[in-house]
Amino acid sequence: MPPCRVREDGGKEKLYAASLSGGKDSTAMLLRLVEEGWPLAFVMFCDTGLEFPQMYEHVGRLEKELPVPDSPYADKPGMSWAGPKNRWCTSMLKTAVINKYLSGLRKRYEVVQYIGIAADEPQRVKEYRYPLVEWGMTEKDCLAYCYERGYDWGGLYRLFDRVSCWCCPLQGLEELRTLRREFPELWEQLLEWEAQTWRNFRKDFSVEELEIRFRFEEERVREGKRIRGKEFFRELRERIREHG
């Protein structure tokens, strides 16, 4: 779509761009922007190279219907796993890439960037243009909106509450159990990667220790035993110590 015309006050042309992560919120925003005819010059999708296969299929489907140009995946060797106090992945692989791309355009245009933050995430609203907030669409609304239009991410949102990079160390234990159970080939990749880096996957467990824990949990479930409590964690520590 072409950018808007020059403003009456003689300022720069406005160029409207949407950021697409591929998740339910940004997808719902993009679909509704197009359906309602909002001004939109282009869509930005930063490919980290670490999305679920189903996510790439989803974005590929959007590409057939909408202009979704890729941004390069910025490889950062030596950084190791991201952590809660150092989420370098978001800043380096997404924010920095988008800002670099838009910096050149800002010399000529007044760039208006659409961000897919839902109406029930007010603490995240800082600046830019947030159509989902304007429409009053919650995260639940966004997911239902996409499902109604036939977008289901190959069932990812029936397995995970949030869909980000599959190798994210900030996932909870239940999400990691699901990753190991539903995507064994990706879990094996995690084990291989951790053997090549200097930092544990999580503060409490390495990927190898998580493998020991999950196997131990499965063993105890088969035996009708609890996977919580002092006895469980005492035996788990012994298993990890024996393995190490």
VEXDREN-2710 file (C-alpha; in Angstrom, 1 decimal):
% VEXDREN-2710
k/r/px/py/pz
1/MET/0.0/0.0/0.0
2/PRO/1.3/3.5/-0.7
3/PRO/2.2/5.9/2.1
4/CYS/-0.1/8.7/3.1
5/ARG/0.1/12.0/1.3
6/VAL/2.2/15.0/2.6
7/ARG/0.7/16.6/5.6
8/GLU/-1.0/20.0/5.1
9/ASP/1.6/21.7/7.4
10/GLY/4.3/20.7/5.0
11/GLY/5.8/18.0/7.2
12/LYS/7.0/14.6/6.1
13/GLU/4.8/11.9/4.5
14/LYS/3.5/9.4/7.0
15/LEU/4.6/5.8/6.4
16/TYR/2.6/3.2/8.3
17/ALA/4.4/-0.1/9.3
18/ALA/3.3/-3.1/11.3
19/SER/5.5/-5.3/13.5
20/LEU/4.6/-9.0/13.2
21/SER/6.0/-11.5/15.7
22/GLY/3.7/-14.2/14.2
23/GLY/1.9/-14.7/17.4
24/LYS/-1.9/-14.4/18.1
25/ASP/-1.8/-10.7/19.0
26/SER/0.2/-9.3/16.2
27/THR/-1.5/-11.7/13.7
28/ALA/-5.0/-10.5/14.8
29/MET/-3.8/-6.9/14.6
30/LEU/-2.5/-7.4/11.1
31/LEU/-5.6/-9.2/9.8
32/ARG/-7.9/-6.5/11.2
33/LEU/-5.8/-3.7/9.9
34/VAL/-6.1/-5.1/6.4
35/GLU/-9.8/-6.0/6.8
36/GLU/-10.7/-2.5/7.9
37/GLY/-8.4/-0.8/5.4
38/TRP/-6.0/1.0/7.7
39/PRO/-3.1/2.7/6.0
40/LEU/-0.2/0.1/5.8
41/ALA/2.9/0.4/3.7
42/PHE/4.7/-2.7/4.8
43/VAL/5.0/-5.4/7.5
44/MET/8.1/-6.3/9.5
45/PHE/8.9/-9.9/10.6
46/CYS/12.2/-10.5/12.2
47/ASP/13.3/-14.1/11.6
48/THR/15.3/-15.2/14.7
49/GLY/15.9/-18.6/13.0
50/LEU/14.6/-20.2/16.2
51/GLU/10.8/-20.2/15.7
52/PHE/8.7/-23.4/15.8
53/PRO/8.2/-25.1/12.4
54/GLN/4.5/-24.4/12.7
55/MET/5.2/-20.7/13.1
56/TYR/7.1/-20.5/9.9
57/GLU/4.2/-22.3/8.2
58/HIS/1.9/-19.7/9.7
59/VAL/4.0/-16.8/8.5
60/GLY/4.3/-18.4/5.1
61/ARG/0.6/-18.5/4.8
62/LEU/0.3/-14.8/5.8
63/GLU/3.0/-14.0/3.1
64/LYS/0.7/-15.4/0.4
65/GLU/-2.0/-13.0/1.4
66/LEU/-0.1/-10.0/2.9
67/PRO/3.2/-8.3/2.3
68/VAL/5.4/-9.7/5.1
69/PRO/9.1/-9.0/4.2
70/ASP/11.7/-10.9/6.2
71/SER/14.4/-9.2/8.3
72/PRO/17.8/-10.9/8.6
73/TYR/18.5/-13.2/11.5
74/ALA/21.4/-11.6/13.4
75/ASP/23.6/-14.3/14.7
76/LYS/25.4/-13.4/18.0
77/PRO/28.1/-16.0/18.7
78/GLY/29.4/-16.2/22.2
79/MET/26.3/-14.8/23.9
80/SER/25.0/-18.1/25.1
81/TRP/21.5/-18.5/26.6
82/ALA/19.5/-15.4/27.4
83/GLY/18.3/-14.8/31.0
84/PRO/15.7/-12.8/32.9
85/LYS/18.3/-10.1/33.6
86/ASN/19.9/-10.2/30.2
87/ARG/17.3/-10.7/27.4
88/TRP/19.8/-9.8/24.7
89/CYS/17.8/-11.9/22.2
90/THR/14.8/-9.5/22.0
91/SER/17.0/-6.4/21.7
92/MET/19.5/-7.7/19.3
93/LEU/17.5/-10.0/17.1
94/LYS/14.3/-7.9/16.9
95/THR/14.3/-4.4/18.3
96/ALA/17.7/-3.5/16.9
97/VAL/17.0/-5.0/13.5
98/ILE/13.7/-3.1/13.2
99/ASN/15.2/0.2/14.4
100/LYS/18.1/-0.1/12.0
101/TYR/15.7/-0.8/9.1
102/LEU/13.4/2.1/10.0
103/SER/16.2/4.6/10.7
104/GLY/16.8/5.2/7.0
105/LEU/13.1/5.6/6.3
106/ARG/12.7/8.2/9.1
107/LYS/14.9/10.6/7.2
108/ARG/12.2/10.8/4.6
109/TYR/9.0/9.8/6.3
110/GLU/7.2/10.2/9.6
111/VAL/7.0/6.5/10.4
112/VAL/3.9/5.3/12.3
113/GLN/4.6/1.9/13.8
114/TYR/1.7/-0.5/14.7
115/ILE/2.5/-2.7/17.6
116/GLY/0.4/-5.8/18.6
117/ILE/0.0/-5.3/22.3
118/ALA/-3.3/-6.5/23.6
119/ALA/-5.8/-4.5/25.6
120/ASP/-5.2/-6.5/28.7
121/GLU/-1.5/-5.7/28.7
122/PRO/-1.7/-2.0/29.6
123/GLN/1.6/-2.1/31.5
124/ARG/3.4/-2.6/28.2
125/VAL/1.9/0.4/26.4
126/LYS/4.6/3.1/26.1
127/GLU/4.4/4.8/22.7
128/TYR/3.8/4.1/19.0
129/ARG/0.3/3.1/17.8
130/TYR/-1.5/0.2/19.5
131/PRO/-4.6/-0.8/17.4
132/LEU/-5.5/-3.8/19.7
133/VAL/-5.7/-1.4/22.7
134/GLU/-7.8/1.0/20.6
135/TRP/-10.1/-1.8/19.6
136/GLY/-10.3/-3.2/23.2
137/MET/-9.1/-6.7/22.0
138/THR/-7.6/-8.9/24.8
139/GLU/-5.2/-11.7/24.2
140/LYS/-8.2/-14.1/24.4
141/ASP/-10.0/-12.0/21.8
142/CYS/-7.0/-12.1/19.5
143/LEU/-6.7/-15.9/19.6
144/ALA/-10.4/-16.3/18.9
145/TYR/-10.3/-13.8/16.1
146/CYS/-7.5/-15.7/14.4
147/TYR/-9.1/-19.1/14.9
148/GLU/-12.3/-17.8/13.3
149/ARG/-10.3/-16.9/10.2
150/GLY/-8.7/-20.3/10.0
151/TYR/-5.3/-19.6/11.5
152/ASP/-4.3/-22.1/14.2
153/TRP/-0.5/-22.3/14.1
154/GLY/-0.6/-26.1/13.7
155/GLY/-2.1/-26.4/17.2
156/LEU/0.8/-24.5/19.0
157/TYR/-1.6/-22.4/21.1
158/ARG/-3.3/-25.6/22.3
159/LEU/0.1/-26.7/23.7
160/PHE/1.6/-23.4/24.9
161/ASP/0.1/-20.2/26.4
162/ARG/2.7/-18.2/24.6
163/VAL/4.6/-19.0/21.4
164/SER/8.0/-17.5/21.2
165/CYS/11.4/-19.0/20.3
166/TRP/11.2/-22.7/21.1
167/CYS/14.6/-22.7/22.8
168/CYS/13.7/-19.8/25.2
169/PRO/15.3/-20.5/28.7
170/LEU/12.5/-18.3/30.2
171/GLN/9.9/-20.9/29.7
172/GLY/8.3/-22.6/32.7
173/LEU/8.9/-26.2/33.6
174/GLU/5.5/-27.3/32.2
175/GLU/6.2/-25.7/28.8
176/LEU/9.6/-27.4/28.8
177/ARG/7.9/-30.7/29.5
178/THR/5.6/-30.1/26.6
179/LEU/8.5/-29.2/24.3
180/ARG/10.3/-32.4/25.2
181/ARG/7.1/-34.5/24.8
182/GLU/5.7/-32.9/21.6
183/PHE/9.0/-31.9/19.9
184/PRO/11.6/-34.5/20.7
185/GLU/13.8/-33.4/17.8
186/LEU/14.0/-29.8/19.1
187/TRP/14.7/-31.1/22.6
188/GLU/17.6/-33.1/21.3
189/GLN/18.9/-29.9/19.6
190/LEU/18.8/-28.2/23.0
191/LEU/20.9/-30.9/24.5
192/GLU/23.4/-30.6/21.7
193/TRP/23.6/-26.8/22.0
194/GLU/24.1/-26.8/25.7
195/ALA/27.1/-29.1/25.4
196/GLN/28.7/-26.4/23.2
197/THR/28.2/-23.4/25.5
198/TRP/29.5/-22.1/28.8
199/ARG/26.3/-21.3/30.6
200/ASN/23.5/-23.4/32.1
201/PHE/20.2/-23.2/30.3
202/ARG/18.4/-22.1/33.5
203/LYS/19.6/-20.9/36.9
204/ASP/18.2/-24.0/38.6
205/PHE/18.8/-26.7/35.9
206/SER/20.8/-27.4/32.8
207/VAL/19.1/-29.0/29.9
208/GLU/20.8/-32.3/30.8
209/GLU/19.6/-32.0/34.4
210/LEU/16.1/-31.3/33.1
211/GLU/16.3/-34.5/31.0
212/ILE/17.2/-36.4/34.2
213/ARG/14.3/-34.7/36.1
214/PHE/11.7/-35.4/33.4
215/ARG/12.8/-39.0/33.1
216/PHE/12.6/-39.4/36.9
217/GLU/9.2/-37.8/37.0
218/GLU/7.9/-40.2/34.3
219/GLU/9.4/-43.1/36.3
220/ARG/7.6/-42.1/39.5
221/VAL/4.3/-41.5/37.8
222/ARG/4.4/-45.0/36.4
223/GLU/5.0/-46.2/40.0
224/GLY/2.2/-44.1/41.3
225/LYS/4.4/-41.8/43.3
226/ARG/4.3/-38.0/43.7
227/ILE/6.6/-35.8/41.7
228/ARG/6.6/-33.1/44.4
229/GLY/7.7/-33.0/48.0
230/LYS/11.0/-33.5/50.0
231/GLU/11.3/-37.2/49.0
232/PHE/11.1/-36.4/45.3
233/PHE/13.6/-33.6/45.4
234/ARG/16.0/-35.5/47.6
235/GLU/16.1/-38.5/45.2
236/LEU/16.3/-36.1/42.2
237/ARG/19.4/-34.5/43.7
238/GLU/20.9/-37.9/44.1
239/ARG/20.1/-38.8/40.5
240/ILE/21.7/-35.6/39.2
241/ARG/24.8/-36.1/41.5
242/GLU/25.2/-39.7/40.3
243/HIS/25.0/-38.6/36.7
244/GLY/27.5/-35.8/37.1
END
